Protein backbone atom coordinates (compact mmCIF):
# COMPACT_ATOMS: atom_id res chain seq x y z
CA UNK A 1 0.00 0.00 0.00
CA UNK A 2 2.80 2.36 0.95
CA UNK A 3 4.65 1.59 -2.25
CA UNK A 4 1.55 2.36 -4.32
CA UNK A 5 1.14 5.69 -2.56
CA UNK A 6 4.79 6.52 -3.13
CA UNK A 7 4.47 5.62 -6.80
CA UNK A 8 1.39 7.81 -7.20
CA UNK A 9 3.08 10.78 -5.53
CA UNK A 10 6.15 10.25 -7.67
CA UNK A 11 3.99 10.15 -10.81
CA UNK A 12 2.16 13.34 -9.83
CA UNK A 13 5.45 15.04 -8.97
CA UNK A 14 3.89 17.41 -6.45
CA UNK A 15 7.08 19.42 -6.24
CA UNK A 16 6.89 20.25 -9.92
CA UNK A 17 5.74 23.75 -10.81
CA UNK A 18 4.01 22.35 -13.90
CA UNK A 19 1.72 20.21 -11.76
CA UNK A 20 0.48 23.17 -9.72
CA UNK A 21 0.00 25.25 -12.85
CA UNK A 22 -2.09 22.50 -14.40
CA UNK A 23 -4.13 22.16 -11.21
CA UNK A 24 -4.68 25.92 -11.04
CA UNK A 25 -5.85 26.03 -14.65
CA UNK A 26 -8.17 23.08 -14.05
CA UNK A 27 -9.74 24.71 -10.98
CA UNK A 28 -10.08 28.02 -12.81
CA UNK A 29 -11.94 26.35 -15.68
CA UNK A 30 -14.31 24.75 -13.19
CA UNK A 31 -15.00 28.13 -11.59
CA UNK A 32 -14.99 30.59 -14.48
CA UNK A 33 -17.95 32.48 -13.02
CA UNK A 34 -16.04 33.09 -9.78
CA UNK A 35 -12.84 34.44 -11.29
CA UNK A 36 -11.97 38.15 -10.77
CA UNK A 37 -13.96 40.41 -13.12
CA UNK A 38 -15.97 37.42 -14.43
CA UNK A 39 -19.23 39.20 -13.58
CA UNK A 40 -18.13 42.23 -15.59
CA UNK A 41 -17.20 40.03 -18.56
CA UNK A 42 -20.63 38.39 -18.41
CA UNK A 43 -22.23 41.84 -18.49
CA UNK A 44 -20.13 42.83 -21.52
CA UNK A 45 -21.01 39.55 -23.22
CA UNK A 46 -24.71 40.25 -22.68
CA UNK A 47 -24.34 43.72 -24.18
CA UNK A 48 -22.43 42.37 -27.16
CA UNK A 49 -24.97 39.64 -27.95
CA UNK A 50 -27.82 42.13 -28.34
CA UNK A 51 -26.25 45.13 -30.06
CA UNK A 52 -27.53 45.60 -33.62
CA UNK A 53 -24.48 44.50 -35.59
CA UNK A 54 -24.18 41.19 -33.71
CA UNK A 55 -27.91 40.35 -33.70
CA UNK A 56 -28.45 40.39 -37.46
CA UNK A 57 -29.53 36.75 -37.31
CA UNK A 58 -32.28 37.56 -34.80
CA UNK A 59 -35.79 38.76 -35.48
CA UNK A 60 -36.14 42.38 -34.37
CA UNK A 61 -38.42 42.93 -31.36
CA UNK A 62 -40.55 45.66 -33.02
CA UNK A 63 -41.37 43.26 -35.87
CA UNK A 64 -42.93 40.91 -33.29
CA UNK A 65 -44.65 43.72 -31.42
CA UNK A 66 -46.76 43.19 -28.28
CA UNK A 67 -46.60 39.41 -28.70
CA UNK A 68 -43.01 39.55 -27.38
CA UNK A 69 -43.85 41.68 -24.34
CA UNK A 70 -44.39 39.01 -21.68
CA UNK A 71 -42.30 36.22 -23.23
CA UNK A 72 -39.30 34.80 -21.33
CA UNK A 73 -35.69 35.09 -22.40
CA UNK A 74 -33.72 31.95 -21.50
CA UNK A 75 -30.10 31.97 -20.35
CA UNK A 76 -28.21 28.77 -19.53
CA UNK A 77 -25.61 28.49 -16.77
CA UNK A 78 -24.11 26.04 -14.28
CA UNK A 79 -23.35 26.01 -10.55
CA UNK A 80 -19.59 26.41 -10.19
CA UNK A 81 -17.98 24.51 -7.27
CA UNK A 82 -16.86 27.76 -5.60
CA UNK A 83 -20.47 28.98 -5.66
CA UNK A 84 -21.45 26.18 -3.29
CA UNK A 85 -21.56 26.45 0.50
CA UNK A 86 -20.93 23.93 3.29
CA UNK A 87 -24.24 22.23 2.46
CA UNK A 88 -22.76 21.31 -0.93
CA UNK A 89 -25.30 23.23 -2.98
CA UNK A 90 -25.34 26.60 -4.73
CA UNK A 91 -25.15 29.28 -2.05
CA UNK A 92 -28.18 31.53 -1.73
CA UNK A 93 -26.04 34.64 -2.12
CA UNK A 94 -24.74 33.59 -5.55
CA UNK A 95 -28.19 33.51 -7.14
CA UNK A 96 -28.25 37.29 -7.26
CA UNK A 97 -25.18 37.56 -9.50
CA UNK A 98 -26.83 35.21 -12.02
CA UNK A 99 -30.07 37.12 -11.54
CA UNK A 100 -28.26 40.28 -12.68
CA UNK A 101 -27.16 38.70 -15.94
CA UNK A 102 -30.58 37.31 -16.82
CA UNK A 103 -32.28 40.67 -16.25
CA UNK A 104 -29.64 42.47 -18.27
CA UNK A 105 -30.28 40.27 -21.32
CA UNK A 106 -34.03 40.88 -21.09
CA UNK A 107 -33.76 44.64 -20.64
CA UNK A 108 -31.38 45.05 -23.56
CA UNK A 109 -33.36 42.76 -25.86
CA UNK A 110 -36.70 44.43 -25.14
CA UNK A 111 -35.83 48.03 -24.40
CA UNK A 112 -32.51 49.09 -25.92
CA UNK A 113 -34.09 50.71 -28.98
CA UNK A 114 -36.90 52.27 -26.94
CA UNK A 115 -34.46 53.74 -24.42
CA UNK A 116 -32.40 55.31 -27.19
CA UNK A 117 -35.46 56.73 -28.98
CA UNK A 118 -37.04 58.01 -25.76
CA UNK A 119 -33.86 59.76 -24.69
CA UNK A 120 -33.41 61.38 -28.10
CA UNK A 121 -37.06 62.48 -28.35
CA UNK A 122 -37.03 64.08 -24.90
CA UNK A 123 -33.71 65.76 -25.62
CA UNK A 124 -35.09 67.27 -28.84
CA UNK A 125 -38.31 68.41 -27.14
CA UNK A 126 -36.20 69.93 -24.39
CA UNK A 127 -34.37 72.09 -26.92
CA UNK A 128 -31.18 70.06 -26.92
CA UNK A 129 -30.68 70.44 -23.17
CA UNK A 130 -29.86 67.74 -20.66
CA UNK A 131 -28.79 64.13 -21.30
CA UNK A 132 -29.48 62.57 -24.68
CA UNK A 133 -29.73 59.09 -23.21
CA UNK A 134 -31.71 57.56 -20.39
CA UNK A 135 -30.41 55.05 -17.89
CA UNK A 136 -31.95 52.24 -15.89
CA UNK A 137 -31.49 51.84 -12.12
CA UNK A 138 -32.42 48.94 -9.86
CA UNK A 139 -34.86 49.69 -7.07
CA UNK A 140 -35.11 46.33 -5.30
CA UNK A 141 -34.82 42.57 -5.58
CA UNK A 142 -36.23 39.54 -3.78
CA UNK A 143 -35.65 35.80 -4.12
CA UNK A 144 -37.63 32.71 -3.04
CA UNK A 145 -35.84 29.35 -2.91
CA UNK A 146 -37.59 26.06 -3.55
CA UNK A 147 -34.99 23.39 -4.39
CA UNK A 148 -31.22 23.13 -4.20
CA UNK A 149 -28.84 23.32 -7.16
CA UNK A 150 -25.98 20.87 -6.69
CA UNK A 151 -22.31 21.54 -7.61
CA UNK A 152 -21.82 21.45 -11.37
CA UNK A 153 -25.55 21.14 -12.05
CA UNK A 154 -26.80 22.98 -15.11
CA UNK A 155 -29.79 25.29 -14.92
CA UNK A 156 -31.61 27.88 -16.98
CA UNK A 157 -32.83 31.35 -16.08
CA UNK A 158 -36.22 32.18 -17.60
CA UNK A 159 -36.58 35.96 -17.30
CA UNK A 160 -39.67 37.88 -18.39
CA UNK A 161 -41.41 41.18 -17.87
CA UNK A 162 -43.91 40.87 -15.03
CA UNK A 163 -45.65 44.25 -15.04
CA UNK A 164 -45.10 48.01 -14.84
CA UNK A 165 -46.69 51.13 -13.39
CA UNK A 166 -46.03 54.85 -13.70
CA UNK A 167 -42.52 54.49 -12.23
CA UNK A 168 -41.41 50.88 -11.85
CA UNK A 169 -40.58 48.16 -14.37
CA UNK A 170 -40.89 44.71 -12.75
CA UNK A 171 -39.18 41.54 -13.99
CA UNK A 172 -39.34 37.95 -12.75
CA UNK A 173 -36.72 35.23 -13.17
CA UNK A 174 -37.23 31.50 -12.66
CA UNK A 175 -34.20 29.27 -12.09
CA UNK A 176 -35.20 26.06 -13.86
CA UNK A 177 -33.62 22.63 -14.27
CA UNK A 178 -31.94 22.63 -17.67
CA UNK A 179 -33.61 20.88 -20.61
CA UNK A 180 -36.72 19.90 -18.64
CA UNK A 181 -38.97 22.70 -19.95
CA UNK A 182 -39.26 23.57 -23.63
CA UNK A 183 -41.12 26.55 -25.11
CA UNK A 184 -43.43 26.05 -28.06
CA UNK A 185 -41.01 27.97 -30.22
CA UNK A 186 -38.64 30.89 -30.45
CA UNK A 187 -39.93 34.31 -31.48
CA UNK A 188 -36.59 36.04 -31.97
CA UNK A 189 -34.59 33.01 -33.11
CA UNK A 190 -36.71 31.29 -35.76
CA UNK A 191 -33.78 29.17 -36.86
CA UNK A 192 -34.18 27.23 -33.58
CA UNK A 193 -37.69 26.13 -34.47
CA UNK A 194 -38.21 22.57 -35.60
CA UNK A 195 -40.95 22.87 -38.18
CA UNK A 196 -41.91 19.21 -37.77
CA UNK A 197 -43.08 19.32 -34.19
CA UNK A 198 -42.51 22.74 -32.61
CA UNK A 199 -43.13 25.87 -34.61
CA UNK A 200 -44.99 29.12 -34.24
CA UNK A 201 -45.99 31.96 -36.48
CA UNK A 202 -45.29 35.29 -34.76
CA UNK A 203 -47.95 37.18 -36.69
CA UNK A 204 -50.78 34.84 -35.77
CA UNK A 205 -49.27 33.60 -32.49
CA UNK A 206 -50.45 30.02 -32.96
CA UNK A 207 -48.36 26.90 -32.89
CA UNK A 208 -48.22 24.20 -35.55
CA UNK A 209 -51.37 22.58 -34.18
CA UNK A 210 -53.30 25.83 -34.21
CA UNK A 211 -53.36 26.15 -30.43
CA UNK A 212 -53.66 29.59 -28.90
CA UNK A 213 -50.33 30.97 -27.72
CA UNK A 214 -51.38 32.01 -24.24
CA UNK A 215 -48.98 33.00 -21.50
CA UNK A 216 -48.07 30.80 -18.55
CA UNK A 217 -50.08 33.03 -16.21
CA UNK A 218 -53.17 32.64 -18.39
CA UNK A 219 -52.84 28.85 -18.49
CA UNK A 220 -52.28 28.51 -14.76
CA UNK A 221 -55.22 30.74 -13.91
CA UNK A 222 -57.50 28.25 -15.61
CA UNK A 223 -55.79 25.08 -14.45
CA UNK A 224 -55.06 26.27 -10.88
CA UNK A 225 -51.78 24.38 -10.74
CA UNK A 226 -48.95 24.87 -8.27
CA UNK A 227 -45.39 25.91 -9.11
CA UNK A 228 -43.65 23.92 -11.84
CA UNK A 229 -41.62 21.06 -10.32
CA UNK A 230 -38.55 22.04 -12.37
CA UNK A 231 -38.21 25.42 -10.61
CA UNK A 232 -35.24 25.82 -8.24
CA UNK A 233 -35.88 29.44 -7.26
CA UNK A 234 -37.80 32.53 -8.35
CA UNK A 235 -36.73 36.14 -8.10
CA UNK A 236 -38.48 39.47 -8.67
CA UNK A 237 -36.80 42.82 -9.31
CA UNK A 238 -37.88 46.35 -10.10
CA UNK A 239 -36.16 49.00 -12.19
CA UNK A 240 -36.69 52.68 -12.88
CA UNK A 241 -35.78 54.53 -16.08
CA UNK A 242 -34.07 57.88 -15.52
CA UNK A 243 -33.04 60.86 -17.65
CA UNK A 244 -30.89 62.69 -15.17
CA UNK A 245 -33.24 63.15 -12.22
CA UNK A 246 -36.34 62.84 -14.37
CA UNK A 247 -38.23 59.56 -14.00
CA UNK A 248 -39.35 58.08 -17.30
CA UNK A 249 -42.53 55.93 -17.18
CA UNK A 250 -41.84 52.41 -18.48
CA UNK A 251 -44.89 52.68 -20.73
CA UNK A 252 -43.12 55.35 -22.77
CA UNK A 253 -40.01 53.19 -23.22
CA UNK A 254 -42.08 50.13 -24.13
CA UNK A 255 -44.10 52.06 -26.69
CA UNK A 256 -40.95 53.46 -28.27
CA UNK A 257 -39.60 49.90 -28.36
CA UNK A 258 -42.58 48.85 -30.50
CA UNK A 259 -43.94 46.56 -27.79
CA UNK A 260 -47.31 48.15 -27.09
CA UNK A 261 -50.40 48.28 -29.29
CA UNK A 262 -52.20 51.60 -29.85
CA UNK A 263 -53.44 53.00 -26.55
CA UNK A 264 -57.12 53.94 -26.17
CA UNK A 265 -57.67 57.64 -25.68
CA UNK A 266 -59.44 57.10 -22.35
CA UNK A 267 -56.64 55.02 -20.80
CA UNK A 268 -54.48 56.58 -18.07
CA UNK A 269 -50.93 55.61 -17.23
CA UNK A 270 -50.98 53.28 -14.18
CA UNK A 271 -50.05 54.94 -10.87
CA UNK A 272 -46.85 54.36 -8.93
CA UNK A 273 -46.64 51.39 -6.56
CA UNK A 274 -45.87 53.47 -3.50
CA UNK A 275 -45.16 52.12 -0.06
CA UNK A 276 -48.07 52.82 2.31
CA UNK A 277 -47.41 54.51 5.64
CA UNK A 278 -46.85 52.30 8.66
CA UNK A 279 -50.08 51.81 10.63
CA UNK A 280 -50.25 53.22 14.12
CA UNK A 281 -50.52 50.82 17.01
CA UNK A 282 -53.91 49.15 17.06
CA UNK A 283 -54.56 49.62 13.36
CA UNK A 284 -54.86 46.65 11.06
CA UNK A 285 -52.06 46.16 8.56
CA UNK A 286 -53.40 47.31 5.17
CA UNK A 287 -53.62 44.76 2.44
CA UNK A 288 -51.70 45.26 -0.78
CA UNK A 289 -54.94 45.82 -2.66
CA UNK A 290 -56.16 48.46 -0.21
CA UNK A 291 -52.81 50.23 -0.36
CA UNK A 292 -52.99 50.43 -4.13
CA UNK A 293 -56.41 52.08 -4.06
CA UNK A 294 -54.92 55.24 -2.56
CA UNK A 295 -52.00 55.61 -4.97
CA UNK A 296 -51.54 58.77 -6.97
CA UNK A 297 -49.10 59.66 -9.72
CA UNK A 298 -46.12 61.73 -8.55
CA UNK A 299 -44.28 62.16 -11.85
CA UNK A 300 -46.23 64.98 -13.43
CA UNK A 301 -43.43 66.48 -15.52
CA UNK A 302 -45.06 68.10 -18.51
CA UNK A 303 -42.40 66.85 -20.91
CA UNK A 304 -43.02 63.20 -20.07
CA UNK A 305 -46.79 63.60 -19.95
CA UNK A 306 -46.78 65.12 -23.41
CA UNK A 307 -44.87 62.12 -24.74
CA UNK A 308 -47.16 59.65 -22.97
CA UNK A 309 -50.26 61.24 -24.41
CA UNK A 310 -48.92 61.35 -27.94
CA UNK A 311 -51.44 59.22 -29.91
CA UNK A 312 -49.00 58.60 -32.74
CA UNK A 313 -46.66 56.37 -30.75
CA UNK A 314 -47.45 52.69 -31.14
CA UNK A 315 -49.60 52.93 -34.25
CA UNK A 316 -46.89 51.36 -36.38
CA UNK A 317 -47.44 48.02 -34.60
CA UNK A 318 -51.18 47.80 -35.06
CA UNK A 319 -51.00 45.56 -38.14
CA UNK A 320 -50.80 41.86 -37.37
CA UNK A 321 -51.06 42.28 -33.59
CA UNK A 322 -54.84 42.03 -33.21
CA UNK A 323 -54.38 39.06 -30.88
CA UNK A 324 -52.42 41.25 -28.48
CA UNK A 325 -54.55 44.37 -28.36
CA UNK A 326 -54.43 46.88 -25.53
CA UNK A 327 -57.06 45.09 -23.44
CA UNK A 328 -55.12 41.84 -23.45
CA UNK A 329 -51.84 43.58 -22.64
CA UNK A 330 -53.55 45.42 -19.79
CA UNK A 331 -55.06 42.19 -18.39
CA UNK A 332 -51.63 40.58 -18.32
CA UNK A 333 -50.09 43.69 -16.73
CA UNK A 334 -52.72 43.71 -13.98
CA UNK A 335 -52.09 40.03 -13.22
CA UNK A 336 -48.44 40.80 -12.62
CA UNK A 337 -49.35 43.91 -10.65
CA UNK A 338 -51.11 41.80 -8.02
CA UNK A 339 -47.75 40.18 -7.24
CA UNK A 340 -45.74 43.39 -7.53
CA UNK A 341 -47.99 45.38 -5.22
CA UNK A 342 -47.77 42.69 -2.54
CA UNK A 343 -43.98 42.72 -2.80
CA UNK A 344 -43.80 46.50 -2.37
CA UNK A 345 -45.35 46.03 1.07
CA UNK A 346 -41.96 44.75 2.27
CA UNK A 347 -40.62 48.31 1.95
CA UNK A 348 -42.51 49.04 5.16
CA UNK A 349 -39.80 47.08 6.97
CA UNK A 350 -37.51 50.11 6.74
CA UNK A 351 -39.78 51.96 9.14
CA UNK A 352 -39.36 49.17 11.68
CA UNK A 353 -35.65 49.96 12.10
CA UNK A 354 -35.41 51.56 15.54
CA UNK A 355 -31.68 52.35 15.39
CA UNK A 356 -30.65 54.31 18.48
CA UNK A 357 -33.97 53.83 20.24
CA UNK A 358 -33.21 50.40 21.64
CA UNK A 359 -30.51 48.09 22.94
CA UNK A 360 -28.38 45.81 20.74
CA UNK A 361 -27.14 42.28 21.39
CA UNK A 362 -23.52 43.06 20.56
CA UNK A 363 -21.06 44.10 17.86
CA UNK A 364 -18.74 41.63 16.19
CA UNK A 365 -16.20 41.64 13.38
CA UNK A 366 -16.04 40.14 9.94
CA UNK A 367 -13.37 39.99 7.26
CA UNK A 368 -13.19 43.51 5.78
TORNUZA-38320 format. One line per 10 residues: their letters; for each residue x, y, z of C-alpha. Coordinates in nm, 4 decimals. Example, Ala and Ser with C-alpha at 12.3 -4.5 7.8 and 13.67 -1.06 7.14 Angstrom:
% residues 2
AS) 1.2300,-0.4500,0.7800  1.3670,-0.1060,0.7140
END
This chain:
% residues 368
XXXXXXXXXX) 0.0000,0.0000,0.0000  0.2798,0.2359,0.0949  0.4649,0.1594,-0.2250  0.1551,0.2356,-0.4324  0.1140,0.5687,-0.2562  0.4786,0.6522,-0.3134  0.4469,0.5624,-0.6800  0.1392,0.7811,-0.7196  0.3084,1.0779,-0.5531  0.6146,1.0249,-0.7672
XXXXXXXXXX) 0.3987,1.0149,-1.0810  0.2156,1.3339,-0.9834  0.5451,1.5038,-0.8974  0.3889,1.7407,-0.6447  0.7083,1.9421,-0.6240  0.6889,2.0246,-0.9922  0.5738,2.3750,-1.0811  0.4011,2.2353,-1.3899  0.1719,2.0213,-1.1758  0.0479,2.3169,-0.9721
XXXXXXXXXX) 0.0002,2.5252,-1.2852  -0.2089,2.2495,-1.4400  -0.4134,2.2164,-1.1206  -0.4677,2.5917,-1.1038  -0.5854,2.6032,-1.4652  -0.8170,2.3082,-1.4055  -0.9745,2.4713,-1.0976  -1.0075,2.8023,-1.2815  -1.1935,2.6350,-1.5684  -1.4312,2.4749,-1.3190
XXXXXXXXXX) -1.5004,2.8126,-1.1595  -1.4987,3.0585,-1.4483  -1.7947,3.2483,-1.3020  -1.6042,3.3087,-0.9782  -1.2835,3.4442,-1.1290  -1.1973,3.8145,-1.0771  -1.3956,4.0406,-1.3122  -1.5967,3.7421,-1.4429  -1.9234,3.9196,-1.3585  -1.8129,4.2229,-1.5593
XXXXXXXXXX) -1.7202,4.0027,-1.8559  -2.0634,3.8386,-1.8411  -2.2228,4.1836,-1.8495  -2.0134,4.2828,-2.1518  -2.1014,3.9548,-2.3215  -2.4710,4.0251,-2.2683  -2.4341,4.3720,-2.4176  -2.2428,4.2367,-2.7160  -2.4974,3.9644,-2.7947  -2.7815,4.2129,-2.8341
XXXXXXXXXX) -2.6254,4.5132,-3.0056  -2.7535,4.5597,-3.3618  -2.4483,4.4499,-3.5590  -2.4178,4.1190,-3.3710  -2.7906,4.0349,-3.3703  -2.8451,4.0394,-3.7456  -2.9533,3.6755,-3.7312  -3.2275,3.7560,-3.4795  -3.5793,3.8761,-3.5484  -3.6138,4.2381,-3.4368
XXXXXXXXXX) -3.8416,4.2927,-3.1357  -4.0546,4.5663,-3.3022  -4.1368,4.3261,-3.5868  -4.2931,4.0911,-3.3290  -4.4653,4.3724,-3.1424  -4.6763,4.3194,-2.8284  -4.6601,3.9413,-2.8696  -4.3008,3.9554,-2.7377  -4.3852,4.1683,-2.4343  -4.4388,3.9010,-2.1681
XXXXXXXXXX) -4.2299,3.6222,-2.3228  -3.9304,3.4801,-2.1329  -3.5691,3.5090,-2.2396  -3.3722,3.1955,-2.1495  -3.0105,3.1967,-2.0352  -2.8205,2.8769,-1.9530  -2.5610,2.8492,-1.6771  -2.4108,2.6044,-1.4283  -2.3350,2.6012,-1.0550  -1.9587,2.6405,-1.0188
XXXXXXXXXX) -1.7978,2.4512,-0.7270  -1.6861,2.7760,-0.5600  -2.0473,2.8979,-0.5662  -2.1454,2.6180,-0.3292  -2.1559,2.6453,0.0496  -2.0929,2.3931,0.3288  -2.4238,2.2228,0.2455  -2.2755,2.1311,-0.0934  -2.5303,2.3232,-0.2977  -2.5340,2.6598,-0.4727
XXXXXXXXXX) -2.5148,2.9282,-0.2053  -2.8177,3.1529,-0.1733  -2.6043,3.4640,-0.2122  -2.4744,3.3587,-0.5554  -2.8195,3.3511,-0.7135  -2.8253,3.7292,-0.7257  -2.5179,3.7563,-0.9503  -2.6825,3.5210,-1.2016  -3.0070,3.7121,-1.1543  -2.8257,4.0284,-1.2677
XXXXXXXXXX) -2.7158,3.8704,-1.5944  -3.0585,3.7309,-1.6820  -3.2279,4.0667,-1.6250  -2.9641,4.2473,-1.8273  -3.0277,4.0267,-2.1320  -3.4026,4.0878,-2.1089  -3.3757,4.4640,-2.0641  -3.1378,4.5048,-2.3563  -3.3358,4.2761,-2.5861  -3.6697,4.4429,-2.5145
XXXXXXXXXX) -3.5832,4.8032,-2.4395  -3.2509,4.9088,-2.5922  -3.4093,5.0714,-2.8984  -3.6902,5.2273,-2.6940  -3.4461,5.3739,-2.4422  -3.2402,5.5313,-2.7195  -3.5463,5.6726,-2.8975  -3.7041,5.8011,-2.5757  -3.3856,5.9756,-2.4694  -3.3409,6.1382,-2.8099
XXXXXXXXXX) -3.7064,6.2478,-2.8347  -3.7032,6.4079,-2.4901  -3.3713,6.5756,-2.5623  -3.5086,6.7269,-2.8842  -3.8313,6.8408,-2.7140  -3.6195,6.9935,-2.4385  -3.4374,7.2093,-2.6922  -3.1182,7.0063,-2.6922  -3.0682,7.0441,-2.3174  -2.9861,6.7744,-2.0661
XXXXXXXXXX) -2.8793,6.4134,-2.1303  -2.9482,6.2572,-2.4679  -2.9733,5.9093,-2.3210  -3.1713,5.7560,-2.0388  -3.0414,5.5053,-1.7886  -3.1954,5.2242,-1.5890  -3.1489,5.1839,-1.2124  -3.2421,4.8941,-0.9861  -3.4858,4.9686,-0.7069  -3.5111,4.6333,-0.5304
XXXXXXXXXX) -3.4818,4.2570,-0.5581  -3.6234,3.9540,-0.3780  -3.5654,3.5799,-0.4122  -3.7626,3.2714,-0.3037  -3.5842,2.9355,-0.2911  -3.7592,2.6058,-0.3549  -3.4987,2.3393,-0.4391  -3.1218,2.3128,-0.4201  -2.8841,2.3316,-0.7156  -2.5976,2.0870,-0.6688
XXXXXXXXXX) -2.2307,2.1538,-0.7612  -2.1823,2.1449,-1.1366  -2.5550,2.1138,-1.2046  -2.6797,2.2981,-1.5113  -2.9787,2.5294,-1.4916  -3.1606,2.7880,-1.6984  -3.2828,3.1354,-1.6076  -3.6219,3.2183,-1.7596  -3.6582,3.5959,-1.7295  -3.9674,3.7875,-1.8392
XXXXXXXXXX) -4.1412,4.1176,-1.7867  -4.3915,4.0869,-1.5027  -4.5655,4.4254,-1.5038  -4.5098,4.8009,-1.4838  -4.6686,5.1131,-1.3387  -4.6035,5.4850,-1.3696  -4.2525,5.4492,-1.2230  -4.1413,5.0878,-1.1849  -4.0575,4.8164,-1.4365  -4.0887,4.4711,-1.2746
XXXXXXXXXX) -3.9178,4.1542,-1.3987  -3.9335,3.7954,-1.2753  -3.6720,3.5232,-1.3167  -3.7234,3.1498,-1.2663  -3.4204,2.9273,-1.2085  -3.5195,2.6057,-1.3857  -3.3616,2.2627,-1.4267  -3.1945,2.2629,-1.7671  -3.3615,2.0882,-2.0608  -3.6721,1.9902,-1.8635
XXXXXXXXXX) -3.8971,2.2697,-1.9946  -3.9255,2.3566,-2.3628  -4.1121,2.6552,-2.5111  -4.3427,2.6047,-2.8064  -4.1012,2.7973,-3.0219  -3.8640,3.0893,-3.0450  -3.9933,3.4308,-3.1480  -3.6588,3.6039,-3.1966  -3.4592,3.3015,-3.3108  -3.6714,3.1290,-3.5759
XXXXXXXXXX) -3.3780,2.9166,-3.6858  -3.4181,2.7233,-3.3580  -3.7694,2.6134,-3.4467  -3.8206,2.2570,-3.5599  -4.0948,2.2871,-3.8182  -4.1913,1.9214,-3.7774  -4.3084,1.9324,-3.4193  -4.2509,2.2736,-3.2615  -4.3126,2.5865,-3.4613  -4.4994,2.9123,-3.4236
XXXXXXXXXX) -4.5989,3.1956,-3.6480  -4.5292,3.5291,-3.4757  -4.7952,3.7182,-3.6692  -5.0783,3.4841,-3.5766  -4.9273,3.3598,-3.2489  -5.0453,3.0021,-3.2957  -4.8356,2.6897,-3.2889  -4.8216,2.4202,-3.5554  -5.1370,2.2578,-3.4181  -5.3302,2.5834,-3.4211
XXXXXXXXXX) -5.3358,2.6146,-3.0429  -5.3660,2.9588,-2.8902  -5.0327,3.0966,-2.7724  -5.1381,3.2012,-2.4236  -4.8984,3.2999,-2.1500  -4.8070,3.0805,-1.8550  -5.0083,3.3031,-1.6207  -5.3174,3.2636,-1.8391  -5.2839,2.8848,-1.8485  -5.2283,2.8515,-1.4758
XXXXXXXXXX) -5.5223,3.0743,-1.3913  -5.7505,2.8252,-1.5615  -5.5795,2.5075,-1.4450  -5.5059,2.6268,-1.0884  -5.1783,2.4381,-1.0743  -4.8950,2.4867,-0.8274  -4.5388,2.5909,-0.9111  -4.3654,2.3915,-1.1837  -4.1616,2.1056,-1.0317  -3.8553,2.2041,-1.2372
XXXXXXXXXX) -3.8208,2.5421,-1.0614  -3.5244,2.5821,-0.8244  -3.5878,2.9439,-0.7256  -3.7805,3.2526,-0.8350  -3.6730,3.6143,-0.8103  -3.8478,3.9467,-0.8673  -3.6805,4.2821,-0.9311  -3.7884,4.6353,-1.0097  -3.6161,4.9005,-1.2193  -3.6690,5.2680,-1.2881
XXXXXXXXXX) -3.5784,5.4532,-1.6080  -3.4071,5.7885,-1.5518  -3.3040,6.0855,-1.7650  -3.0889,6.2688,-1.5173  -3.3237,6.3149,-1.2222  -3.6344,6.2842,-1.4370  -3.8232,5.9558,-1.4000  -3.9354,5.8080,-1.7303  -4.2527,5.5925,-1.7180  -4.1840,5.2407,-1.8481
XXXXXXXXXX) -4.4887,5.2685,-2.0735  -4.3119,5.5348,-2.2772  -4.0009,5.3192,-2.3219  -4.2077,5.0130,-2.4130  -4.4096,5.2056,-2.6689  -4.0948,5.3456,-2.8271  -3.9602,4.9898,-2.8356  -4.2584,4.8851,-3.0497  -4.3935,4.6559,-2.7793  -4.7312,4.8149,-2.7089
XXXXXXXXXX) -5.0404,4.8277,-2.9294  -5.2202,5.1596,-2.9854  -5.3442,5.3001,-2.6554  -5.7125,5.3937,-2.6172  -5.7666,5.7642,-2.5682  -5.9439,5.7095,-2.2350  -5.6637,5.5024,-2.0797  -5.4483,5.6582,-1.8073  -5.0927,5.5607,-1.7232  -5.0984,5.3284,-1.4183
XXXXXXXXXX) -5.0051,5.4942,-1.0873  -4.6851,5.4359,-0.8935  -4.6641,5.1393,-0.6564  -4.5870,5.3469,-0.3503  -4.5165,5.2118,-0.0059  -4.8068,5.2816,0.2307  -4.7407,5.4506,0.5636  -4.6851,5.2296,0.8664  -5.0084,5.1813,1.0625  -5.0248,5.3223,1.4125
XXXXXXXXXX) -5.0516,5.0822,1.7011  -5.3906,4.9148,1.7055  -5.4564,4.9624,1.3359  -5.4861,4.6650,1.1059  -5.2059,4.6163,0.8559  -5.3399,4.7315,0.5170  -5.3615,4.4755,0.2443  -5.1700,4.5257,-0.0777  -5.4944,4.5824,-0.2662  -5.6162,4.8456,-0.0211
XXXXXXXXXX) -5.2813,5.0226,-0.0355  -5.2987,5.0428,-0.4128  -5.6413,5.2077,-0.4065  -5.4915,5.5237,-0.2556  -5.2001,5.5613,-0.4970  -5.1536,5.8766,-0.6975  -4.9096,5.9663,-0.9716  -4.6122,6.1735,-0.8547  -4.4276,6.2156,-1.1846  -4.6231,6.4979,-1.3434
XXXXXXXXXX) -4.3430,6.6480,-1.5518  -4.5059,6.8103,-1.8511  -4.2404,6.6853,-2.0911  -4.3023,6.3200,-2.0071  -4.6793,6.3604,-1.9946  -4.6776,6.5117,-2.3407  -4.4872,6.2123,-2.4739  -4.7158,5.9645,-2.2969  -5.0260,6.1243,-2.4412  -4.8920,6.1352,-2.7945
XXXXXXXXXX) -5.1440,5.9219,-2.9907  -4.8995,5.8601,-3.2739  -4.6658,5.6372,-3.0753  -4.7453,5.2690,-3.1137  -4.9603,5.2928,-3.4251  -4.6894,5.1364,-3.6378  -4.7440,4.8024,-3.4599  -5.1181,4.7799,-3.5063  -5.0997,4.5560,-3.8143  -5.0797,4.1865,-3.7370
XXXXXXXXXX) -5.1064,4.2284,-3.3587  -5.4836,4.2032,-3.3208  -5.4385,3.9060,-3.0879  -5.2422,4.1249,-2.8482  -5.4551,4.4374,-2.8364  -5.4432,4.6884,-2.5533  -5.7064,4.5091,-2.3436  -5.5119,4.1837,-2.3450  -5.1841,4.3585,-2.2635  -5.3553,4.5416,-1.9788
XXXXXXXXXX) -5.5061,4.2193,-1.8391  -5.1635,4.0576,-1.8323  -5.0093,4.3689,-1.6735  -5.2718,4.3707,-1.3981  -5.2089,4.0030,-1.3218  -4.8441,4.0803,-1.2615  -4.9351,4.3907,-1.0648  -5.1107,4.1796,-0.8018  -4.7751,4.0181,-0.7242  -4.5739,4.3389,-0.7525
XXXXXXXXXX) -4.7993,4.5376,-0.5225  -4.7774,4.2692,-0.2543  -4.3984,4.2716,-0.2800  -4.3804,4.6505,-0.2367  -4.5354,4.6034,0.1070  -4.1960,4.4754,0.2274  -4.0618,4.8313,0.1949  -4.2513,4.9038,0.5157  -3.9796,4.7076,0.6973  -3.7513,5.0106,0.6737
XXXXXXXXXX) -3.9784,5.1959,0.9136  -3.9356,4.9171,1.1685  -3.5651,4.9960,1.2100  -3.5411,5.1556,1.5543  -3.1683,5.2353,1.5389  -3.0648,5.4306,1.8480  -3.3970,5.3828,2.0242  -3.3210,5.0396,2.1644  -3.0505,4.8088,2.2943  -2.8384,4.5810,2.0738
XXXXXXXX) -2.7138,4.2281,2.1386  -2.3516,4.3058,2.0558  -2.1065,4.4104,1.7861  -1.8743,4.1628,1.6194  -1.6196,4.1638,1.3377  -1.6036,4.0137,0.9944  -1.3365,3.9990,0.7264  -1.3195,4.3511,0.5777
END
